[in-house]
């Protein structure tokens, strides 16, 4: 079984926005693969939003309401990407022995 340090932060939240963790020794198991796939989608969405944001900022005729909606979407994407970064950082720390 995994230790507390080996829990994987999942790319979705639980009730009340609380973080969800996966405890498994099988990095190729169903839940691990599901989390990997959702992370890939989240990163892809963030990349698309970044491109759209660049285009929107370059457009002098952008409606302020469109800008606010884009900012809200970017905030959600940034939150998801930050969760992925934290999760992957924890996974790297667990995989690499300390002091190397």
Steps between C-alpha positions, in 0.01 A plus 500: 500500500610858448627729771355842579774662289396295197139615479423647159308825482225439247406759236149550639353621826275321740200629694544858611797547268723281718793326330470134402790258533572157358679236701630222278820317415379454140593803293348324196168427672164630384485800736861601426435486126172691543683772695774512232239539226311774684827684566581483127159648416544774759843593362364500144211724602741741669714517184193576287384769743845657500489525121149648512610748768789617284264556208244676720758734649622592151143582386421865572126432451471239774182543703570545874253219578699266274814603689340421835377162379846419365659606831262267685587209268872575532468501879344153492765373260781645713353333808496165316854541366627592847340184641668294224836664574468432873395140438781432256751667727395269782525199269853601396602541864373151580669339196842657558695398807607786726860614482558423130 
